[in-house]
Amino acid sequence: MMSNWKFFIARRIYRSRKGGKEVSKPAIRIAMAGIAIGLAVMLVSVAVVIGFKHQVRDKVIGMGSDIVVSSIDGAQLYQMNPVVGNDSLLSVIRQIPEVSHVQRYSTKPGMIMTSDNFQGMIVKGVAQEYDWTYLKAHLQEGEIPVLTDSVASNRVLISRSMADKLSLKVDDKLYTYYIEDNVRARRLTVSGIFQTHFSSFDDYFLVTDMYTVNRLNGWEPDQVGGVEVAVSDYDDLNTVNDAIRAHIQDRTDRYGAVYCSRTSEELYPQIFAWLDLLDTNVWVILILMTGVAGFTMISGLLIIILERTQMIGILKALGADNASIRKIFLSFSMFLIGRGMCWGNVIGLAFCIIQYFFEPFKLDPATYYISAVPIELHWGWIVLLNVCTFLVSVAVLVGPSYLISHIHPAKSIRFE
């Protein structure tokens, strides 16, 4: 019992409700408020940035994929050079353990014209193995057409922004034109309207069957624009890409096209570089909030030590050493930090939960690609933030606690 006397005294000081001078009460409240606000801001910042990065990344790979295997010539262009996408190539890719799905596609740039407007576009042809999960989740009107790679369906999906600009509705006819050596035209019927809020896709892409697009390109039946590969875990993206490259390295198809494999991060470097910059912003916020919390706790501790100078002198006169008295005040500070962190968790998590379910804070999709502030919570980093905040807050108090060693019993007992 005697070994815990330091903790006992710290707890009595923390629970004390006596008035007196009580200069420390405002300082304690400010210190706890600094801890609470700092932790709440850190929780919200990390939740928003993680949610934002994942939602934007999902939009990039939703209409594309994690990895694209295509021709090395013009791999960055929508007017792609074809490669052979036969069952042999698909089978080789599917055998990689981390690959979850493989699908073929082709693209063709062109123009849509109506009676009073026109719009540049890229028609994307997909094969029958295409995964419609993403587009189904963002479908607003109509239905997903039944498409194959052997018959022209003449059905197409368009985006909400394109439909509004061209005044198109479900089941309307639209005329598309493709200009090369001569002008080719195709009449398509609007089967459904989607909205992903990702302008890079919504402003340009139509989705139809691969058979139609391949005929417009004048390709052979076994040629495709590329093969889209989805991975089961995004963390394995580069591992899977390396495995694909090992299979197709220096390999050419029977028409002489050289295969090339690229990740979504290589295909859209500007977007992913922008997302990486968000990590820097988070670190700046974490450092600033930790600094604010630390400085408020330091000022609070110093005021408490000065107010308890008489008590420190009495304890020294009774034989307590400086280290023991420092432990008393550090233990007292831990109580304050813990209480402030509890309020910080309540405030931060309450904001995240309200935003997650009710989305009161909106964003402009044209600028941010999403319509509301995104939230993504993980218990792992919530616990890590709490542990780091507690350890840093206690650590910064060790230095100021050495002020106790400069307090002399004879003078401090007479201290008013």
LOFITI-787636 format. One record per residue: residue in one letter; x, y, z of N, C-alpha, C, CB in turn. Coordinates in pm, whole numbers, plus 50000, padded with zeros to 5 digits. Glycine has a CB too. Layout:
# LOFITI-787636
aXYZXYZXYZXYZ...
# end
This chain:
# LOFITI-787636
m500834987950000500005000050000500865012550000499075000150121m501965012250081502825023950089503515026749957503855022050197s503695016449875504375018449747503525026349649504735005049686n502185027149676501285034249585500895047949639500035025949561w501645053249736501255065949796501305077449696502145069049914k502205076549598502295087249498501035087649412503545085349408f500595076049372499355075149293498165079549376499145060749240f498165076049505497055079849595496945094949606497265073649735i498085101749626498075116349639497635122849507499465121549681a498135117549394497745122949263496245121849242498495115649150r495685110649284494235108849268493455118249358493845094349297r493955120549480493275129849571493305144149517493925129349711i494445147949457494535161349397493555162649281495975164349349y493475152149201492585152349083491125153349125492805139748996r490745146249234489365145949277489005157549369489085133049346s489995165649408489745176549500488805186849438491065183249541r487815191249515486855201349468486945214249550485425195849474k487985215549631488085227249719488395239749639489155225049826g487925250849688488075263449616489425269649638487015273149656g489545278749742490805285549766491145294649650491915275649789k492425294849618492885303149506492355297649374494425303849502e492595284649357492105277549239492485284649109490595276049246v493725289749103494215295448977494305284748871495565302148997s494505272248915494755261448821493505256548749495405250048892k492315259548804491105253948742490945258148596489885258348820p491045270948563490955274548420492075268248337491005289648404a493275267548396494405261548322494145246748296495715263248400i493565239848395493265225548377492205223748269492775219248510r491185232248272490125231148171490695233848030488975241048202i491555243948021492155247047891493025235447843492985259947899a493785229547937494655218347901493835206447851495525214048020m492765203247923491915192147880491215195247748490875188947988a490805207947732490185211947605491175210647490489655226347613g492435214247516493455212847411493655198447371494785218747459i493695189447471493815175147441492605170247363493965166947571a491395174047410490165169347346490045174247202488945173947426i490265187147182490135192847047491215187146955490235208347051g492445186247006493525180846925493265166646879494825181347001l492825158046973492555144146936491355143146843492315135647061a490305151046868489135150746781489495154746638488035160046835v490295165546625490705169946492491555159246423491495183146501m492435152746497493265142146438492415130446392494315137446538l491445126346474490565115146435489785118446308489585111746550v489205130446305488405134346188489295135746065487665147546216s490465141646081491355143645967491765130445904492595151346009v492175120945987492605108045934491425100645870493225099446046a490255101145936489075094345880488685100145745487895095445977v488745113345732488365119945607489365116945497488245135045626v490655117945528491675115845424491675101345377493055119645477i491595091845469491555077745429490305075045345491585068445553g489165080145390487945078245313488015084745176486765083845389f488575096745170488685103745042489595096244946489205118045064k490765091944994491695084844908491085071844855492995081744984h490405064544941489835051844898488665053844802489365043745019q487835064044825486705066244736487165070844598485745076544795v488135079944595488635084444465489355073044394489595096644482r490135065244467490805053744407489795043844351491725046844509d488715041344426487685032144379487015037244252486635029844488k486865050444241486265055944119487205054244000485925070744139v488505056044023489475054543915489465040343862490885058243963i489485030543952489535016543909488155010843882490245008044013g487095018343921485745013343898485395012843751484735021843971m485695023643679485455024043535486665018943457485115038043491g487775017243526488955011343464489244998143531490195020843473s490424997043589490784984943662492084987543737490924972743567d492484977743816493744978943889494944978543794493864967743994i494864969743695495974967843600495394966343460496844955243638v496064972243362495644971043222496784965043141495234984943164v496464954443068497404948242975496974952342835497454932442991s497874959342765497534964342633498784964442545496924978542642s498674970742429499834972042341500754982842394499404975242197i502054980742381503014990742428502955003442343504434984942426d502465002342220502315013942132500985020742162502395009641983g501065033242200499835040742226499115036242350498925039642110a499845031142452499185026242573498525037542651500195019142662q498905049942626498305061242696497155067342616499365071742725l496895062242497495905068442410494605060542413496425069442267y493475067642392492195060842384492005054642246491055070542416q492705059842145492735053342015493855042942022492955063641896m493525031342075494545021542111494905012641993494075013142227n496155008141992496544997541901496134984241963498074998041871p495594975341882495044962941940496124952641976494064956641843v495744943642065496534931742095495594919842091497274932942235v496164908142078495344895942082494964893042227496104883642018g493674892542255493184889542390492454876342389492274900642442n493174865542357492524852442346492494845342482493274843642242d491904833442482491744825642606493094822042667490944813042579s494094820442584495424816842634495984827842724496394814242519l495874840442680496354851642761495544853142889496304864642679l494224852042876493374853542994493654842543096491894853242954s493884830443048494174819243137495474821243214494234806343059v496474826443144497774828943211497614839243323498834834043108i496844849643297496644860143399495814854943515495974872543337r494774847143485493894841943591494634832543686492704834743530q495714826343640496454816943724497264823843833497374808443638i497434837043822498134844343928497224844744050498534858943881p497694840344168496804838544285496064851244327497614833544401e496694862844319496084875144370495094881444272497154885144404v494944875844152494024881344052492604876544083494434877043908s491674886144092490284882644123489374882644000489724892244227h489734890343897488874890843778489674895943659487624899843803v489314890943541489954895043415488864897543312490974884143364q488954908743239487944911843138488574919643023486774919943200r488014917442903488524924142782487694936642753488484914442660y488334945942682487624958142643488294964042520487604968442760s487574973342456488114981142344487534995142352487774974442205t488215004842294487725018642296487825024742156488525027142397k486995034942136486995042042008486535056442032486085034841903p487365066442001486915080342017486005084441902488135089742025g485085093241932484165097841830483385110041877483205086841790m482205111841821481395123641853479915119741851481665135241752i479185125541946477725124041949477105136841896477215120842094m476115135141809475405146841758473905144841775475765149441609t473255155341825471795155641831471315166941742471285157341978s470045169541745469495179841656469995193741691467985179641661d470375196041817470785209441858472085209941937469705215741938n472825198841944474045198942023474975187841977473725197542173f476225188342025477175177541995478135176242112477945180141862q478805164742120479685161842233480745151742190478875156342354g482025154842218483075145042197482955134042299484445151542204m483315121942261483125110742352484095099542318481675105542347i484155089642407484915077242386483965065742416486215076642476v483725057642317482855046142339483725034442383482035042742211k483345028442493484075017042549483245004442527484375019142700g483834994942454483164982242430483644971742528483394977642288v482714964842591483074954842691482564941142647482494958542829a483254930742693482894917042658481894911542758484154908142652q481464899342734480404893542817480864890242958479884881042752e482204889442982482674886743117482834899443200484004879343111y482384910743146482554923543216481844923543350482044934943129d482494928943452481924929943587481134943043598483044929343696w479814941943611478934953543612478694959043753477614950043548t479374953943853479084957743992479174972744013480044950644087y480234978843964480444993143986479365001443917481824997443937l479084998443791478095006243718476685004043772478145002743569k476394991943818475074989443879474894998144003474914974543914a475954999844081475875007844203475655022644173477155006044286h476025027044051475885041144015474845043343906477235046643971l474065033243877473015034643775471845042443832472555020643724q471415053143764470315061543811469005058743739470675076043793e469085055643612467885052843534468155041443438467405065443457g467085034843395467215024443294467785011543350468075029243181e468445004043265468964991043303470294988243234467964980043269i471004978643289472254974243228471934965843105473134966243330p472454969142989472134961242868472814947642871472554968842742v472214938242801472824925042784473774925842665471734913742763l475074925042691476074926942587476894914242567476984938642621t477294911842443478194900842412479294906142320477434888942345d480294897842296481364901842206481224895542068482714898142266s480004890342039479794883841909478614889641832479584869141929v477784897941899476604903641833476504918341874475284895741871a476154926941777475964941041807474614943141876476034949541677s474644949441993473414951742068472784965242034473684950942217n473604974741991473164988441964472574995142089472144988541851r472894989842207472474995642333473685001742403471784984942425v473475012842474474605020042531474225026042666475095031142435l475195026642756475065033942882475755047442867475665025743001i475115058042916475735071242913475675077243054475035080642810s476465087643077476505093943208475395104443222477875100343233r475095107943347474085118143372474505131643316473815119343521s475775135343330476235148343279476105148943127477685150843320m476395137843059476275137642914474805137742872476985125342857a473965130442946472545130142914471915143942931471815119843001d472305151043037471735164343060472195174142953472135169543199k473465173342915473975182642815473325180542679475485181142802l473035167942645472475164842514470965162542519473155152642457s470355164642638468905162942656468455149042614468135173542575l469155139042664468835125142632468175118242750470105117542590k467275108842720466605100842821466745086142783465115104842834v466345077542876466365063242850465485060042729465895055242974d465975051542641465325046942517465395057242404463875043642544d466055068642427466275078142317467335072642222466705092042372k467255076842096468255073241996469325084141990467595071041857l470555080141972471615089941953472515085341838472445091842084y473045094941767473895092041652475345095041689473445100241527t476195085341669477615086941696478385086441564478135075941793y479445094641558480225095841435481705093641467480015109641367y482385086641377483785083041395484535087041268483955067641425i485525095741286486205101541171487615095941160486245117041182e487885089241049489245084741016489505088640870489415069041038d489665078740783489775082040641488445086940587490245069740560n487385081740645486045086340610485195086540737485395077140500v484025091840726483145093040843482245080740852482285105940835r482245074440969481375063040992480385066941101482185050241033a479165062141089478105065741183477465053241240477045074541115r477035054141364476295043441429475165049641512477245034641519r473985043641499472865048041581472745038541700471535048441498l472735044241819472655036441941471455040742023473955037842023t470975031842106469825034742193470285035442338468725023842176v469835045642409470225047342549469515036842634469875061742600s470305027842693469745017242778469665021542924470565004642766g470625029642968470645033943108471525046243125471145022543199i471345052943238472105065043269472765063143405471185077743269f474085065143410474825063643535475465076943574475905052743521q475895077843698476575089843746477595085643851475545100243805t478875086743819479935083043913480535095143983481025075443841h480225107143938480805119643989482315120343965480515121144138f482805112343871484215112843834484265118343693484915098643845s484585131243683484435138243556485275132343443484795152643574s486425126443476487275120543373486545109743295488545114943435f485585103143358484805092843291483425097843250484665080643382d482745104943341481375109143314481275118443193480805116043435d482285126643171482205136443063482485130542925483165147543090y482985118242921483435113142790482965099042757484915113442786f482785090342853482635076142824481195071742803483225068142935l481025063542698479815055642676480225040942686479145058842537v479305032442726479615018242740478665010242653479525013742889t479225002142566478434993442479479154980142462478175000242341d478754972242364479374959142346480684960342268478404949642272m481584951042295482914951242233482834947942084483844941542304y481844940342043481704936541902481554949141816480484927141883t480694958441859480474970741783481744979041773479364979041847v482454980441885483664988641887484764982341800484174990442030n484894969341807485924962641726485634964141577486004947741763r484374963641539484024965641398484304979941354482534962241374l484054989541442484375003441410485885005341394483835012741519n486654998141474488114999041464488674990941348488744994341593g487874981941292488354973341184489334962741231489004981841078w489134957641353490044947641409489564933541379490174949741560e490494924241394490164910041381489374905341504491454901541364p488644894141492487804889441603488564886841733487094876941562d489844882841724490584879641847491364891541902491534868241821q491234903141838491944915041886491064923141980492394923641768v491714929442078491014937842175491884950142203490704929942307g491274960242264492054971942303492954969042421491124983542336g492494960342510493294956842626492554947042715493664969242705v493234942942820492664933742919492764940443055493414919742918e491634941743123491604947743255491694936843362490314956243275v492554939243460492824929343564492494935443699494304924443559a491664928643778491344932943914492094924144013489804932343941v492644930144117493364922644220492494921644345494734929344253s492654910844419491844908644538492224917944652491974894244583d493474922044659493954931244762494804942044695494784923644872y494404954544713495104965544645496564966444686494414978744672d496884961944806498274962144852499164953044767498354957944998d498554943544697499314934344611499414939344467498674920444613l499044951844444498984957144308500304955444234498584971744310n501384960144292502684959444223503184945144211503714967944297t502874936744309503274922644303502604915744185502914915344434v501304918144168500574912044056501084917643924499054914544070n501324930643919501804936643795503164930843755501914951843810d504024928743853505324922643824505164908343773506214922743950a504204901043829503964887343785503444887043641502964880343878i502554896443609502034897243471503154900843375500884907643461r503974910343413505084914343326506044902743304505824926243386a506244894443406507124882943390506574873143285507314875743524h505234872243276504614863143178504624868943037503174859943220i504464882243025504324888042891505574895242845503144897642888q506644894842924507854902142888508394897842752508914900242995d508634907642666509174905442532508284896442447510564899342541r507014895442484506104886842410505314895242309505144879342506t505174890342189504374897042086503264887742041505254901241965d502164893741995501074885341944501324882141797499704892441963r500414875241735500634870541598500554881741495499644859841564y500144893741540500124905141450501324914341473498824913041467g502194910641565503404918341591503294928641702503814925141468a502144929741768501974939241878502694934342003500474941541908v503354943542074504094940142195503224942942317505434948242204y503114933142406502284934742525502954944042627502004921042589c502104951142700502564960342804501574959842921502704975042749s502084959443042501244959043162501494971443246501504946143245r500404978543283500534990743363499484990943473500415003343275t499884996043589498954997343700498125010143683499704997543835s497055011143759496225023143756497035035343799494985021443846e497985033543889498805044743934499735049643823499635040644057e500125040743733500945044743619500105050843507501725032743565l498855046543497497975051943393497425065643431496825042343367y497225068143561496675080943608497605086943713495245078943666p498835090443675499815095043775499415108143843501155096843710q498725117143771498365129943830497405128043947497745139143725i496415119243928495415117144033496055110944156494275108143982f496885100744138497485093944252498555102544318498075080544210a499235111044241500195120344303499445130444390501025127744194w498295134844342497455143944421497005137144551496235148544340l496595124544544496175117344663497335115544760495585103744625d498535113244708499695111644796500005124544872500925107344715l499715136044810499945148844878499065150245001499695160444783l497925143545003497045144245119497705138545243495735136845092d498585128745225499295123145340500145133645409500175111445297t500765142345330501565153245387500685162545469502275161045276n499505165645417498575174345491498185168145625497315177045408v497965155045625497585148245749498705148945851497215133645721w499935146645806501065147345898501225161345957502355143145828v500995171545875501075185245926500015187546033500895195445811i498795182846007497705184446105498025176846234496365179446046l498525164546221498855156646340499925163446423499325142546299i500955168646359502045175246432501535187946500503215178646337l500735196046428500225208346486499305205646605499485216446381m498395196046590497465193046698498175187046818496375183546650t499185178646794499965173046904500725184246976500945162246852g501255193646897501945205046958501025213547043502565213646852v499815216246993498845224047070498495216947200497565226446986a498185203947190497845196347311499015196147408497445181947274g500245194347359501415193747446501665206947517502625189947366f501575218147445501845231147507500775234747611501925241947399t499515231447582498475234447682498685226047808497075231747624m499125213647794499395205347911500605210547988499615190647869i501635215147918502825220547985502435232748069503915224347881s501675241948008501275253948082500395250348201500525263847991g499495240648181498655236148292499455230148405497645226148243l500435221748372501255215348475502075225648553502185204948412l502645235248483503445245448552502595253448649504095254948450i501395256848608500495264348698500125255748818499215268848623i499865243048797499525234048907500685232849005499125220248854i501905231548953503075230449040503255243049124504345227948956l503085254749061503225267249134502145268649241503175279149038e500925264249211499845265249306500035255549423498525262649238r500695244449397500905234249501502315235149560500675220249443t502915246849556504275248349608504355244749756504765262649587q503355249149837503365245849980503325230850001502175252450050m502475223849926502375209349940503685202649904501245203949853i504345207649799505635201949758506665203749869506135208549628g506675215749932507605218150042507345208950159507525232450087i506085206750195505745197850306506175183550276504225198350335l505915178850152506325165350115507835163750122505825161949975k508575174050080510045173350088510505173250233510685185150013a509825181150317510185181550458509915168050525509415192550529l508925160750476508615147550531509505136550475507165144150505g510395140250380511365130450330511155125850187511335118650417a510135131150118509935127249978511015133249890508535131549929d511525125249797512545130449706511905136649582513525119249665n512715143549500512205150449381511535140849283513335157849311a512135128849264511585119249168510185114849210512505107049156s509965112649337508655108249385507615119149364508715104449533i507995131749394507045142649376506745144849229507575155549440r507765143349143507505144348999506515133748954508825142948920k506635121749007505695111048970504275114449012506125097749034i504145121449127502805125449171502155134549066502875132649308f502905144649024502325154348930502195148448789503185166948925l503085139448753502915132848622501705123648625504185124948585s501485116748737500285108248749499025116648744500335099948879f499075128248813497945137448808497685142148664498195149648899s498765144948591498625149248451498035138148366499985153448395m498365125548396497805114348320496285113748336498435101148364f495805116748457494355117148477493725127748386494005120148624l494355139548382493815150248299493875146648150494575163248324i495005140848108495145136847967494095126347931496565131347939g493925116548021492925106147995491525111647983492955095748104r491175121248070489835127148063489675135147934489585136148185g490715142947899490645150547774490545141547653491855159547760m491265130347655491195121047542489825114547531492255110247556c489175111847646487815106147640486865115747569487285103147783w486955128547605486095138447539486485139847391486195152147610g487775139147362488215139947222487675128647138489715139947215n487685116547193487135105047121485635106547100487425092047197v484935111247204483485113047192483165123347082482875117647327i483865134647084483595145246986483975140646845484375158247022g485185135146831485665131146699484835119946637487105126846707l484565109546716483805098146663482355102046638483885086146760a481785110846722480405115246700480305122646566479935124446815f481265131446539481275138546410481375128646295482435148646404c482275118846307482465109146199481205100946175483645099746232i480555096646283479355088346270478215096446207478915082746408i478035108846252476985117346195477235119746047476905130746271q478485122746011478795125245871478645112545787480215130545857y479005101145844478925088445770477485084745735479575077145852f476565086845831475195082345809474295093245749474595077645939f474555106045782473625116545739474235126245638473155124245860e475565126645624476275135045527475815149545528476095129345389p475885156345642475485170545643476485179645570475325175345785f477725175345558478745183545492478955178545350480075183345572k478575186745253478615183045112479865188545043477355188045041l480175182644929481275187144845480785188944702482465177144850d481535196644626481215198544485481845186944406481735212444433p481025178144349481585166544276482465170544158480465157744227a482205182044098483015186443984484455189144024482415198843920t484665192744151486005195844199486635184244274485965208044289y485835177644360486375167444451486015153144411485875170044591y485235151344305484855138144253483835130844341486085129544239i483525135944457482525129644545481585140444595483205122244665s480375136444637479325146044669479275149844815478005140644628a479965142644903479945145645046481305142145106478815137845119v481605148445220482865145545290482875130745328483035154645417p483865123145280483875108645307484465105645444484685101345198i484005094945504484495090445635484795075445628483445093445747e485945071645676486305057545685487015055145819487195053145564l486405046945904486935044346037487555030446045485835045646142h488725029746109489395017046136489875017146281490585014746037w489505006846355489865006446497491375006446517489254994246563g492115001046422493565000346436494195014046450494164993146318w493885023146355494515036346364493865045146469494465043246230i492615042246508491995049746619492755046846749490495046046636v493025033946773493805030146892495215035846884493865014746906l495825035246765497185040346748497245055446776497695037446606l496265063046727496235077446754496095080346903495085083946678n495245072646971495065074647114496345071547191493925066047165v496975060447158498195056547228499295066847205498665042647182c499475070947079500525080747049500255094247115500655082546897t498995098547113498645111247178498945110647327497165114547156f498585099547392498845098147536500335098247565498215085247589l501105090447489502545089547515503245102847491503165078647428v502895109547380503535122447349503165132847455503125127347209s501885133147495501445142947595502155141047728499935142047614v502355128447769503065125747894504555128947879502875111047937a505115125447763506545127347742506945142047748506965121447607v506105150947692506475165147691506385171347830505575172847595l505755164347926505635169648062506805165848151504355164748125v507625156448107508735151948190509705163348217509465140148123g510065171148114510995182248130510475192748226511285188647997p509245198248204508735208448297508595203448441507395213448248s508415190448460508265185348597509525187048680507865170748593y510665189248614511925191148689511955204548761513125190148593l510955213248737510845225448815510735222548964509645233648768i510205210848995510015206949135511335206549210509315193249144s512405202649142513705201349208514255214849254514705194749116h513725225949201514195239249238513385245349352514155248449118i512405238149401511575243049510512195238549643510105237949497h512525248049733513165245149860512105244449970514245255749894p512185234350056511145232450160510955244650249511495220650247a512045250550297511905261650394511155273350332513285266350443k511475276650207510825288050142509405284650097511665292850023s509225272450048507935268949990506835267350096508055256149911i507205263050220506205261450324505615275050362506805254450447r506435285750353505945299250383505335305950259507105307950436f505275298450146504825304150017503345307550024505075294349900e502975319749985501575324149980501145325049833501395338050054
# end
